[in-house]
Amino acid sequence: MDFWLRPIIIIHAASSITCKIQEKYGEKGWEMDYFLSDEQKMIVDIARKIAQEKIVPVRKELDEKEEFPHEIIKEIARADLFALFVPEEYGGLGGRIFDVCLAVEELSKGCLGVATSYAASGLGFLPIIISGSEEQKKKYLSDLASGKKLAAFGLTEPDAGSDASAIRTSAVLDGDEYVLNGTKQWISNGGEADIYTIFAMTDKTKGARGASTFIVEKGTPGFSFGKKEEKLGIRASVTRELIFENCRIPRENLISREGMGFIIAMRTLDKARPAVGAQAVGVAQAALDESIKFAKTRHQFGVSISSFQSIQHMLADMATQIEAARALVYAAAKMIDSGAKEISAASSMAKLFASDVAMKVTIDAVQIFGGYGYMREYPVEKMMRDAKITQIYEGTNQIQRNIIASHLLKSA
């Protein structure tokens, strides 16, 4: 079987291949069995292969050069992992959030920056999947599912981060076109993506209810990009400003109807946040794996440091916290896939808990490595830098606590 020739399409006729996963990679005793289907095991296998064979060998170079992983993204596209985001009727493989989380987790074990580039595209076309017209879905989703085109999500602005209702980018209807003016900040895949879902005010007097969502294609006159941001972590992903100066787009590029922007944004983030949790689980797991290997080979006082009870307890806590985070992320993703209506709290819990775990685990990994952990020669310092963003993007963890508390108080 040629691994790179649309492998996920082949799963239905080749489920027996999944039996070889354990044979290839072994089974770590501290990993729990989540009873994945053959198809899901194949998704994990494919994403793991890409991470190990394509990402890990170049992750240090990508980080240091702050270089977008074009060739790796092409490999991900050839493996049909972008199709996981999209329903079958539009050229995808089902659109299940749980399947996306499985792929994101494995890619994040290789490099969180690469995983962000992948996941950010899915975030960008989720508004079309959730609220787009049939014509919009047919026009855009096939190319996005194949990875032929990438997407980006344009909500954040210099004065509108956690407060999405404060966006200032405007969209004014002029005949059969909307005219966009404003700036978006810190947009993942900015400049690299081909399709952008942009949130702009169509009626500023209505506050959040005056926001609307638009599809803007790269190359549209009046649409340009600002500087490439220099970041603490996830340096393999590109983060840029989006600038709109009298940018004219067709009226039919409005998603749903005017005034639905805030609702579309919240529904999108509710579905996307478990994938951030999966990123956090992936980078935490990678840090634990590196810590175990290091502890078994690093000697002090004539013995490996893995024999020290203090180190054993750190490893035990790290593993327990990761499994708890993984279980919560998986449960939230499955809840979303079930069609449940009230998903905000579960989605926020998954993102909140897993990202806090990732930060703690990666810090502990650096501590286990000691002085070596602080050096760029070893991967855990990068993992620690990368993990921080999971506590910030797609809603800070303080905002997640607000969402969870609001749900609790309303339902009491």
C-alpha positions in Angstrom: 0.0 0.0 0.0 1.4 3.4 -1.0 0.9 5.4 2.2 0.7 8.8 0.5 -2.0 7.9 -2.1 -5.2 9.2 -0.4 -4.8 6.7 2.5 -8.0 7.6 4.5 -10.1 6.7 1.4 -8.5 3.3 1.6 -9.4 2.6 5.2 -12.8 1.1 4.5 -11.1 -1.6 2.5 -8.0 -1.9 4.6 -9.0 -1.9 8.2 -6.7 -4.9 8.8 -3.8 -2.6 8.5 -4.7 -1.0 11.8 -3.7 -4.3 13.5 -0.1 -3.4 12.6 -0.1 -0.1 14.5 0.9 -1.6 17.8 3.4 -3.8 16.0 5.0 -0.7 14.4 5.0 1.6 17.4 4.5 -0.5 20.4 2.0 0.2 23.2 3.1 2.4 26.1 1.9 0.9 29.3 0.8 4.3 30.7 -1.5 5.1 27.8 -5.1 4.2 28.2 -7.2 2.4 25.6 -10.0 4.6 24.2 -11.4 1.8 22.1 -11.0 3.7 18.8 -12.6 2.3 15.6 -10.4 0.9 12.9 -10.9 4.1 10.9 -9.9 6.2 13.9 -6.8 4.1 14.6 -5.8 4.6 11.0 -6.2 8.4 11.4 -3.9 8.2 14.4 -1.4 6.0 12.5 -1.3 8.4 9.5 -0.9 11.5 11.6 1.7 9.8 13.7 3.7 8.8 10.7 3.7 12.4 9.4 4.7 13.7 12.8 7.6 11.2 13.2 8.8 11.1 9.6 8.2 14.6 8.3 7.8 17.0 11.2 10.2 15.9 14.0 13.4 15.9 11.7 12.8 19.6 10.8 10.9 21.0 13.8 14.0 22.7 15.3 14.9 24.3 11.9 11.3 25.5 11.3 11.3 27.0 14.8 14.6 28.8 14.5 13.9 30.1 10.9 10.2 30.9 11.8 9.4 29.2 8.5 5.9 28.1 7.4 5.9 24.3 6.7 4.7 24.4 3.1 6.0 20.9 2.2 4.6 19.3 5.4 1.2 20.9 4.8 1.3 19.4 1.3 1.9 16.0 2.9 -0.9 16.5 5.3 -3.2 17.4 2.4 -2.1 14.3 0.4 -2.9 12.2 3.5 -6.5 13.7 3.4 -6.3 15.0 6.9 -7.9 18.3 5.9 -10.9 16.3 4.7 -11.6 15.3 8.3 -13.1 18.7 8.9 -15.6 18.5 6.0 -18.9 16.5 5.6 -18.8 13.8 3.0 -21.4 15.6 0.7 -18.8 18.4 0.1 -15.8 16.2 -0.6 -14.8 15.5 3.0 -14.6 12.5 5.3 -17.4 13.2 7.8 -16.7 16.4 9.6 -16.4 14.8 13.0 -14.6 16.9 15.7 -13.4 13.8 17.5 -11.5 12.6 14.3 -10.0 16.0 13.9 -8.8 16.0 17.6 -7.1 12.6 17.0 -5.2 14.0 14.0 -4.4 17.3 15.8 -3.1 15.5 18.9 -0.6 13.4 16.9 0.6 16.3 14.8 1.1 18.4 17.9 3.4 15.7 19.3 5.7 16.5 16.4 5.4 20.3 16.5 2.7 22.5 17.8 3.5 25.2 15.2 2.8 22.8 12.3 -0.3 21.5 14.1 -1.5 25.1 14.5 -1.1 25.7 10.7 -3.3 22.7 10.1 -5.9 23.4 12.7 -6.2 27.1 11.9 -7.3 26.2 8.4 -10.1 24.1 9.8 -11.1 26.9 12.1 -11.2 29.2 9.1 -13.7 27.1 7.1 -15.9 26.0 10.1 -18.1 29.1 9.7 -18.9 28.0 6.2 -19.7 24.5 7.3 -21.8 25.8 10.2 -23.7 28.6 8.6 -22.8 28.9 4.9 -25.3 28.6 2.1 -25.4 25.6 -0.1 -23.8 27.6 -2.9 -20.9 28.7 -0.6 -20.4 25.2 0.7 -20.2 23.8 -2.9 -17.9 26.6 -4.0 -15.3 26.5 -1.2 -15.4 23.3 0.8 -14.1 20.9 -1.8 -10.8 22.8 -2.3 -10.5 23.2 1.5 -11.1 19.5 2.1 -8.4 18.6 -0.4 -5.9 21.0 1.1 -5.6 22.7 -2.3 -6.5 25.9 -0.5 -6.0 26.9 3.1 -8.3 29.0 5.3 -8.0 31.5 8.2 -10.3 32.9 10.8 -10.4 36.7 11.1 -12.0 37.8 14.4 -9.3 39.4 16.6 -8.4 43.1 16.3 -6.1 45.5 18.2 -9.0 46.5 20.5 -11.1 43.4 20.2 -9.7 40.2 21.6 -11.7 38.6 24.4 -14.3 41.2 23.8 -15.5 40.2 20.3 -18.3 42.7 20.5 -15.8 45.5 20.3 -14.7 44.8 16.7 -14.3 47.9 14.5 -13.8 46.5 11.1 -16.9 47.7 9.1 -18.8 46.3 6.2 -21.1 48.7 4.3 -23.4 47.4 1.6 -23.0 49.4 -1.6 -25.3 48.0 -4.3 -24.3 44.4 -4.9 -21.1 44.6 -2.9 -19.9 45.0 0.6 -17.1 47.5 1.3 -14.8 46.3 4.1 -12.5 48.6 6.1 -10.4 47.8 9.1 -7.6 45.6 10.5 -7.5 42.1 12.0 -4.6 41.2 14.3 -2.7 38.0 15.1 -4.4 35.9 12.4 -3.0 32.4 12.1 -2.2 31.5 8.5 -2.4 35.2 7.6 -0.9 35.6 4.1 -0.7 31.9 3.6 -4.4 31.1 3.5 -6.5 31.6 0.3 -9.9 31.9 2.0 -10.7 34.1 5.0 -13.8 34.2 7.1 -14.0 37.8 8.4 -16.1 39.3 11.1 -17.1 42.9 10.5 -19.8 45.3 11.8 -22.7 45.9 9.5 -24.6 48.0 12.1 -22.4 49.5 14.9 -25.4 50.8 16.8 -26.4 47.2 17.7 -23.1 46.2 19.4 -22.5 42.4 19.1 -25.8 42.0 17.3 -24.5 44.2 14.5 -21.6 41.9 13.5 -21.7 39.8 10.3 -19.5 37.2 8.7 -18.0 37.4 5.2 -15.8 35.2 3.0 -12.9 37.1 1.5 -10.5 35.6 -1.0 -6.8 36.3 -1.1 -6.0 38.7 -4.0 -9.2 40.7 -3.6 -8.3 44.4 -4.3 -8.1 46.4 -1.1 -7.1 43.3 1.0 -3.5 43.2 2.1 -1.3 41.8 4.8 0.7 43.5 7.6 4.0 42.4 9.2 4.7 38.8 10.1 4.7 38.6 13.9 7.8 37.4 15.8 6.5 35.0 18.5 7.6 33.3 21.6 6.4 29.9 20.3 4.6 28.1 17.5 7.0 29.8 15.2 6.4 27.4 12.3 2.9 28.9 12.0 2.5 32.3 10.4 0.7 35.1 12.2 0.0 38.3 10.4 -2.3 41.4 10.3 -5.1 41.5 7.7 -5.7 45.0 6.3 -8.9 46.0 4.5 -9.0 49.3 2.7 -12.1 49.8 0.7 -12.1 46.1 0.0 -15.1 45.2 -2.2 -16.6 41.7 -2.0 -19.7 40.3 -3.6 -22.9 40.5 -1.6 -23.2 36.7 -1.9 -20.0 36.4 0.3 -22.1 37.2 3.3 -22.5 34.1 5.5 -26.0 33.6 6.7 -27.5 37.1 7.1 -26.5 40.4 8.6 -26.3 40.4 12.4 -25.4 36.7 12.7 -21.7 37.3 13.0 -21.4 37.0 16.8 -23.5 33.9 16.9 -21.5 32.3 14.1 -18.2 33.2 15.9 -19.4 31.6 19.2 -20.7 28.5 17.5 -17.4 28.1 15.6 -15.3 28.5 18.7 -17.5 26.1 20.6 -16.8 23.4 18.0 -13.1 24.3 17.6 -11.9 24.6 21.2 -11.6 20.8 21.8 -9.0 20.8 19.0 -7.0 23.4 21.0 -7.3 20.9 23.9 -6.0 18.2 21.6 -3.0 20.4 20.7 -2.3 20.8 24.4 -2.6 17.1 25.0 -0.2 16.4 22.1 2.5 18.7 23.2 2.2 17.6 26.8 2.5 14.0 25.8 5.6 14.7 23.7 7.2 16.5 26.7 6.4 13.5 28.9 7.9 11.1 26.4 11.1 13.1 26.2 11.2 13.3 30.0 10.9 9.6 30.4 13.7 8.9 27.9 16.0 11.5 29.5 15.3 10.3 33.1 16.3 6.8 32.1 19.6 7.8 30.5 20.7 10.8 32.7 22.9 9.7 35.6 23.6 11.5 38.8 25.2 10.1 42.0 26.0 6.9 40.0 22.4 6.0 39.1 19.8 7.1 36.5 17.6 9.9 37.8 14.6 7.8 37.0 15.4 5.9 40.2 14.8 9.0 42.3 11.4 9.0 43.8 11.0 12.7 43.3 11.4 12.3 39.6 9.1 9.2 39.6 6.4 11.3 41.3 6.8 14.1 38.7 6.4 11.6 35.9 3.4 10.0 37.5 1.7 13.3 38.0 2.4 14.4 34.4 1.0 11.1 33.0 -2.1 11.3 35.2 -2.8 14.9 34.3 -2.4 14.2 30.6 -4.7 11.2 30.6 -7.3 13.3 32.5 -7.0 16.1 29.9 -7.2 13.6 27.0 -10.3 12.0 28.4 -12.0 15.4 28.8 -11.0 16.5 25.3 -12.3 13.3 23.8 -15.6 13.5 25.8 -16.2 17.1 24.7 -15.5 16.2 21.0 -17.8 13.2 21.1 -20.5 15.4 22.8 -20.3 17.9 19.9 -20.4 15.1 17.3 -23.6 13.7 19.0 -25.4 16.9 18.0 -25.9 18.1 21.6 -27.1 21.7 21.7 -25.5 22.8 24.9 -21.8 22.4 24.2 -20.2 25.7 25.3 -19.3 24.6 28.9 -17.8 21.2 27.9 -15.9 22.8 25.0 -14.5 25.4 27.3 -13.6 22.9 30.0 -11.7 20.8 27.5 -9.6 23.8 26.3 -9.1 25.2 29.8 -8.0 22.1 31.6 -5.9 20.6 28.8 -4.0 23.9 28.1 -3.3 24.4 31.9 -2.0 20.8 32.0 0.2 21.4 28.9 1.8 24.4 30.5 2.5 22.6 33.8 3.7 19.4 32.1 6.1 21.2 29.8 7.5 23.3 32.7 8.0 20.1 34.7 9.7 18.5 31.6 12.2 21.4 31.5 12.8 20.9 35.3 13.5 17.2 34.8 16.0 18.0 32.1 17.7 20.5 34.4 20.2 22.7 32.6 19.8 20.6 29.5 16.2 21.5 29.4 17.0 25.2 29.1 19.2 24.6 26.0 17.8 24.7 22.4 19.6 21.5 21.7 16.8 19.7 23.5 13.2 19.9 22.4 11.5 20.5 25.7 12.3 24.2 25.9 10.5 24.6 22.6 7.5 22.6 23.8 7.3 24.9 26.8 7.3 28.0 24.6 4.7 26.4 22.3 2.4 25.3 25.1 1.8 28.8 26.4 -0.3 29.8 23.4 -2.9 27.1 24.1 -3.9 29.1 27.2 -4.4 32.2 25.1 -5.8 31.7 21.7 -9.4 30.9 20.8 -10.3 32.6 24.0 -8.0 33.0 27.0 -8.5 30.6 29.9 -9.9 33.4 32.0 -12.7 33.8 29.4 -13.2 30.0 29.4 -13.8 30.2 33.2 -16.4 32.9 32.6 -18.2 30.7 30.1 -18.2 27.7 32.4 -19.4 29.8 35.4 -22.1 31.4 33.3 -23.4 28.0 32.3 -23.4 26.7 35.8 -25.3 29.7 37.2 -27.8 29.6 34.4 -28.5 25.9 34.8 -28.7 25.9 38.6 
